[in-house]
Amino acid sequence: MSDWHSWAAIAVFVSAYVAIISERVHRTAAALAGAGAMLAISATDDKAAFFDEHSGIDWNVIFLLLGMMAIVGVLRQTGLFEYLAIWAVKRARGKPFRVMTMLIVITASASALLDNVTTVLLIAPVTLLVCERLALPAAPFLIAEVMASNVGGTATLVGDPPNIIIASRGGLTFNDFLVHLAPIAVLLTAVLVMLCRVMFRKVFVYDEKRAAEVMALEEREAIRDHRLLYQGLGVLALVVFGFVAHPVLHYAPSVVALIGAGILIAISTVETGEVLKEVEWPTLAFFAGLFVMVGALIETGVIGEISRALADATGGSELGAAMLLVFGSAVLSGIVDNIPYVATMAPITADLAHGFGGGDGVHVLWWALALGADLGGNATAIGASANVVVLGIAERNQQPISFWQFTKYGLVVTAVTVTIAAGYVWLRYFALG
């Protein structure tokens, strides 16, 4: 890391990160400026930034988001989200903590089947409407559910994008993730509910009048266009099937989402321009800028150097390596998005696993990496893709969540869940294994 490009890249990344944290500059502007600076100093180039699979913009993430945002944009016009909001509030009897618990459980469960970004795209509009009906601040509910999406997404191969990378590199199957990570994901979802009960206790103010008003509503009356609703739900069902059937169909989630969006826009009467207005373009631009900046750190060897230092620090102990992967990945995934981090760390983890006689396939180090990266994504507002998406949705709906507002809760949740996850790894694979 003696090359001046490495130090210049670090300086640019830190400057952009400080700008994002300070919020004096919009996060999209900071990310794009940082990406431009990385290209200007030749820390990366156009081929690496736009076309390289490991250090370039992850177009699969960008187009997955674009496709799902378009589908959600069409569904929004049917009244579906109003229907679900009224239904959820009535089932919870208008009690705020019950509402939050319901949203956490639904989000965590859905994130295990869909990816966590798709889940929050579908659940966030419902949450905003629920909070509006009950005159509650939306931020705590949105923060709770995005954390639930990251915890629930840990359970399966398709739940969180880093898991797909880990499965590919480690030769792991969908069932491997279910057996090894689903039990801890269920436990951590329950822990998250208890943490939210404490962290957001001041928010749970029951407004009897508001609750009675919602209880008197008939949710079916919220549906404005039944034909469009059936079209939208039909396409969404096919998209979900496409996600789950990936091992058979071999279509990337981004391709499935784009095909679904194209079909829905083509068969519906909704204006294409209206659908595109619903897309969170600043969020997509932010991701592009962030990917270029992190890619420059990969290109200049900065992330590789950090990862090797992490590997060297294990001292030949398998338990030490597992614990370092859990906690180290949690820290680093909170600073850079966990997708490029895992892409960089996966080959190093594979070497470590071979060194300990693991070979290809199931090995504790893969689960340590997955738990640290997935749960560490909750630490900061830009630690995981779902976090950035929810912040964009909140801002668009005049319910902005600041970097620090998210992060002060994220650090608490991450510290507790990662510590429990480390205990799970020690107990299952070393004490009892």
N, C-alpha and C positions, 0 to 999 in steps of 0.2 A: 504494500500500500504506500510505497514511497513515491510512486508516480504522482505528479502534480494534479493529474485529472481526477484521481481518487479524492484528494483533499478538496479540490474545487467542487466536485460533485457533492461531497458531504456538506460543504458550506452552503451550496444552493439548496439542498434538501432541508437542512436545519432552518435556513432563512424562510423558506416557504412554509415549513411546519410552524414556525413562530408566528408567521402572518396568519395562518389558519387558526391557531390557538387564540391569538389576540383579538380576532374578529374585526379588526380595523379595516381589513380587506376581505371582500367576499371570498369564501373558500374556493369557488370555481376560478376566480381571477388569480388567486395565489397559486393554485395548482397549474393553471395554464402558463402563468409567468415562469414558474419553476421549470416546467417542461421545456419552454422556449429557451431558458437559460442553459439547461442541460445540452440541448442541441447546439446552442451558440458556442459553448466551450468545448464541443466535441467529446463530451463524456459519453454520448451515444450519437448515433447517426440515423438517417431516415430509414435505412434498411432494418436496423435493430429496433427502432422505435415503433415502426408500423408493420413489420413483417416477421420479426423473430418470435418463435413460439415461446421462448423462455424469458426474454427481456423486453418484449414489445407489448403494445396494447393488447389486452386479452379481448379480442373481438367477440369471442363466445359470450363473455359476460355482458359486453355492450349491447349486442343484438338480442340476447335473452331478455335483458331489461326492456329494450325497445319494443319487442314483440309483446311481452306481457303488459307493458304500459298501454299499448294500443288496445289490447283485449279488455283490460280494466276500464279504459276510456269508453268503450262501447257499452260495457255492462253498467257503468255509472248512469247511463241515460235511461236504463230500464226501471229504476227504482229499487233494484235488488238490494243495494246497501242500506237503504232506508228500512226495507223489510227486515233484514237481518238485525239492524240496530234495535228496532222495536221488539223483535222476537227475543233478543238477548236480554234487554232490560226487563221485559215481562217475566222471563224465566228466573232472573235474579231478584225479582220483586222490588226493583229500583234501588237496591242496597249497593253503594259504590264498591265496597270490598268484594262482594259477591260478583259484581260485574267484572272487576279486574281479574279475579281468580278464573272466571269463565274464559276471559280473553287469553289469559296466560296458557291455560290447558288446551284450548282450541288451537292457538298459535303453535305451541310446542308439538302437538300431535300432527298438525298439518305440515309443519316443517320437516318432519321425519319422512313424509311421503313426497312432498314437493321440495324444491330447494327453498332455503329460508328467504331469499329475495322475493320469489313469487308469492310466498305466503304473506309477507308484510304488505306487498302491493295490494293484495286482496283484503286483508284485515284492517289496514290503517284507515280506509274510508269509513268503514263501519264504526271504528273507534271514535273518529271525529264526530260522527252523527250521534253516537251514544252520549258522548260528553256534552254535546250541544243540547240534547233533550233533557239531560239531568243537571244542566248548568254547572258542570265540573270542568276544571282545567284539563286540557287534553294531554299536555306534556308527560305527566307521570304515567298515564295509561299507555301512551305510545312508547315510552322508554321501557316500561315493563314488558310489553309484548315483543319489542325487538330483541330484548335479552332472552325472552322465552324462545324466539325463533333460532337464536344461536345455540341455546342449550338443547332444544329439541332436534335441531339439525345435526347435532353430534351423533345421534342414534343410528343413522343409516348411511349407506354409501352415497345416496343422492341428496341427503339433507343439507350438506354444506359443501360448496365447491372444493375446498381443500381436501375433503374426503375422497373425491373423485381422483385427484392427483395421487393421493396416498395409495388408493386401491390399485391404480394402474402401475405404480412403481413397485409396490410390495406384492403384487399378484394376489390381492385379497378379493373376496366375493361379497355380495350383498349380505349373505347369511353370516359371514365372519363378523361384519359390523354389528348385526343384530345381536349376536351371541355375546360379543365382547363389550360393546358400548351402549346398547339400549338399556341395560339395567341401571347403569350410573346416570344416564340421561333422565330416566324416570325419577330417580332419587333427587337429582339436582333441580328438576322442575318443581318438586315439592318444597325444596329448600328455597327456591326463588320466590314462591308464593309467600313463605314465612318472612323472607327478607323484605318483600314489598309491603307486607303488613306493617312492618316497623318503619321503613324508609319513607313511606308515603302516608303515614297515619293521619297527618293533618288534612289530607285531601278527602278522606272518607266521611264527608258530611252528608247525612241523609236529609234530603229535601222532600218531605212528605207530599207537599202540593205537586211538585214536579213529577214525582213518582206516580201519583194518582192520575195525573194527566196522561202519562205514557201508558199506564195500565188500562186506561179507557180507550186507547187507540186500537184500531183493527189493522194488523200488519198487512193483510192482503190488499188493502186499499192503497198501499204505498206503491204497488207495481203499476207503472205508467204505460208500459208497452209489452204485452204478453208475448207477441210474436218475436220481437227482438230479444226478449229474455230467453225464450226457448232456443233461439239461434245461438245466443251468446253462451248459454250453459252447455249446449251440445258441442260447440267448438272447444270450450274449456275442458270438457270431459275428454275429448279426443287428445287435447294437448297433454293433460295429466297422464293419460294412457301412454302417450308417446314418451313422456319422461320415465315412467315406470318400466316400459318395455325397451328401454335403451339397450340392454344386453342382447336383445334379439334383433331389434330393428337397426341398431347402430347409427341412429340419427342423433347428432349432438342436440342438447336441450335448446340451444340458440336457433337451430334449424327448425325444430318442432314449433317453437314459439313464433317464429317468423311465418311459417306456413299457416299456423292457426290464425294469426293476425290478418294475413292476406286473405284467407278464405272468409273470415268474419266480415271484414270491410267490403269484400266483393258481394256477399249475399245479403248484407243488411242495407237499409235505406239511409244509414247515417252518412253524412258528408265526410269525405276523407279529411278535409281540412279541420273539421270539428274533432275528429279522432286525434290528429297530430297535435292539436292544441293541448290535449291531455297528457302528452308525453313530457316527462321531466327533463327537458333538454339541458338545463344547467347541471343536473346530476350526472348525466352521461358525459358531459364535457369535463366535469370534475374527475370522474373515473379515468378518462383518457389521459388527463394531465398527471394524475397520480401514478398510473401505470408507466408512463414515460419516465417520471422521476425515479421510481423504484427500479425500473429497467436500467437506468443509467448507473445506479449503485451496483446492480448485478454486472453490467458490462465492465465497470472499472474494478471489479473484484472486491468491493467493500463488503457486500453481504456474504460472499464466499469466505472472506477472511474472518468475519464474525462467526459464521457457522463452523468453520474449522476450529476456531478458538473454543467454541462451545464443545465440539467433539473432543478436543485435546484435554479439556478440563475434567473429563470423566475419570481419568486415572486408572483405566482398565477395569472399573467396577461396573457390572451390568445394572445394579440398583442405582448407582451414582449416575450412570448414563440416562436411565429412565427418568429419574427425578430432575436431572438437569434439562432434559427435553421438555418435561411438563412445565417447569417454572420458567426456563429460558424462552421457550416458544410462547408462553403466555405474555411475557414482557415484550418480546420483539413483535408479536402479532398486534399488540396494542399500539405500537409505534408506526409500523408499516402495515398495509392491508395484508391479511393472512393468506391470500391466494398467491401472490408472488413470493412471500416468505416460504410457504410450504414447497412451492416449485423449486426453490433454491436448496432447501433443507432435505428434500426427499432423497437425492443421491447420497448425501452424507449419512443419513439414517440407514440407507441400504448397506453402505460400507460397514457401519457400526454393527448392524444386525449380523452380517456375514462374519465379522470379527469375533462375535460372541457365539458363533456356531449356529446362527438362526437360519441361514440360507434364505431362499425365497419363501414367501407366504407368511403365515401368522407368526408374529413375534411381538413381544411386549413393547419394543421401542416404537413400533408403528402406532400402537394405541396411545403411548405417551405423547408422541408428536401430534396426533389427532386431537387429543384432549387439550393439550396446551394451546394449540393454534385456534381451535374452535371456541374454547371458553375464553381465551385471551382476547378474542375479537370483541368481547363486551367491554374491555377496559376503557377505550376512548371512543369518541364520536366517529373516528375514521378507521377503527380497528377491523371492521368487517363490512362487506358490501351492504348488508341489510341496514346497518346503522346509517350509512350515508343516504340510502333511499328514503328512509323514514324522516330524516332531517329535511330532505328536499320536499317531501309531501307536507310536512308540518309548516315549512316556510311558505309554500304555495297557498296554504289554507289560513294564512295569517295567525298561525299558532307556533311561531318560531321557537326552536330549542337550541340554546347556545352550546358551544363546544364544552364549556365547563359545567353547564347544567347536566348534560348527559354524563360527562366523565366523572363527576363527583359520586354519582351513584354507580357508574360502571366499575370504578376501581374497587368499591366495596363488594359488589357482586362477584367480580373476578377473583378477588383475594379469597373469598369464602369458597366459591365453587372449585377453584383450582386446587386449593388446599384439600378439599374433600376428594377431588379426583386423584390427587397424589396419594392420599390414604388408600383409595380404592385400588390403585395400581400396586402399591406395596402389599396390601392384604391379599389380593387375588393372585398375583403372579410371583410373589416372593415368600410371604409368610405362610400362605396356604398352598402355593404352587410348587 
